[in-house]
Amino acid sequence: MVVRDIMNQSLKTAKPDTLIKDIASLMCLNEISGVPVVDDDGILTGILSEKDIFKAMFPQTADIVADGLKHNYETSESCYVDILDKSAGDLMTQTVASVSPDMPLLKAVTMMCARNIRRIPVTDKNNKLVGIISIGDVHKAIFQENLLKVS
């Protein structure tokens, strides 16, 4: 099996200038935990996950030290409002691993496990986004293929 066999081509994406409030709405309404960020030509420029959004709320080490290691994390929740007007380009992970449609599926899973990521974009030779796969997609596909052998 190769990546093309299971990749999701019905993608929710963002542009670098898309506001976080719009992306957060997209993620919540579609029950997804991240989106690829692409330019006007569909070239992958980054990926934005819920984790990236929450990292922006974390206090910096210098702030924790200045607070005498007594940072009030409950008040940090109010920082979420400040993040909503930032853009995807401000918070996205720019160095993004990707796989090709022709890559063997288990090789893609190996990359995902080694990098501790749950989803990975699928790009063509020109780095144009053509799909995405998740660990769940892979597990489901391998389970179904092997279930048919058992039956």
N, C-alpha and C positions, 0 to 999 in steps of 0.2 A: 504494500500500500504506500502511496506517496501523498504528500501534503495536499495536492490538487483534489484528491478523492474526497476529502472531508472539509476543506476550507469553507468558511462562511464568506460569501461574496456580497451579502446584503449588509453593508457596513454603515455604522454611524460614525461620522468623522467630525473633526473640528479644523478650523484654520488657525494659524498662529495668533490672529487678532480677535478670535472668538472670545467673548467674555466668560469668565468662570461661572457666573450665575446661569448663563445659557447652557453651558456644558453640564453643570450640576443638575439642572432640570432634565436635560437629555438623559443623563445617567439614571436618575431616579425614576423617570417615566418609563424607561426601557429596561430597567433592572439590569444594567451593565455596570461594571466597575472601572471602566477606562475606555478611552477613545484614541485612535491614531490621529495625529495632527499632520495635515497635508497642505501643500501650497496649492495655488490655483491650477497647476498642471497635474495634480494628484500625486506629486512626489512626496514621499514620507519624510517629514522633517522632525518628528518627535512622537512621543506618546504621553498622554496625560491620564493618570490613574487617580482614584480616590486617595490613595496613599500620598501622591504628590500634593494634593490639595491640603491634606491634614498636616503634612510636613511643614507647610508654610505657616501653620499655626503654632508649631512648636517653638518654645523659647530657644534663643541661641545660647550657647555655653556661656558667653560673656554676660548675658542677662541673668542667667541662673546664679553665677558667681556674684554679680552685683546685688542680687536679692539675698545674698547670704545663704544660698542653697535652700531658701524657703519660698520658692516660686509657688504662686497660687494658680494651680492648673485649672481650677473651676472658672476663674476669670478669663482664662485663655480662650474659652469657648466664644466669648464675645468678639474675638479676633476674626471669626469666620465671616462676619459681615464685611470686614475690610478686604478680605480676599476676593469677594464676589465681583468686584470691579476690576480685578486684574485680568490679564488675558492668558490664553493657553501658552503663548510664547514665554510668558513670565515664569510659569510653574512647570512646564513640561520637561520630561526627561529627553534630552537631545540626542544622546548616544543610545540608539535603539538597535537591538539585535533584530534581525529579520531572517526569514527563511524563503527559499524559492519554491514555486509550485511543484517542481520535479524532485525535491528532496525526499528521501525515504522518511516515512512518518516517524519511525523510532529514532532516527538521527535528530529530527526536530525536537522530539521529546527529551532527548539527551541534552540538547542545548537549553531547553526550558528548565530542566531540573538543575543543571549546573549553574544557571543564573538565578535560580529561585524565582521564576516568573510563571504566571498562570496563563498568560495569553501572549501570542507573538504574531506580529504582522507578516503577511506574505507579500513579497515584492518581486517584480520582474527584474530583468537585467539592468534596467535604467532606474531602479529604486522607486518605481511607480507602484503604489499600493494596489493590490489585486484581490486581497482577502485577509482573513485572520483565522487563527486556530487557537483553541483553548485546551488546557489539560483535560477538561471535561469532554470536549469534542473527541479528543484522541481516545480517551478511555471508552467512551460510548462506541466508537467505531471498531476498536479492537475487541471489545466485549461482544458486539453483534456478530463480527466475523467469526469469532471462536465459538459462539453459541450455536451458530449454524453447523459447525463441524461436530459438535457434541450431540445435536438432535438427530 
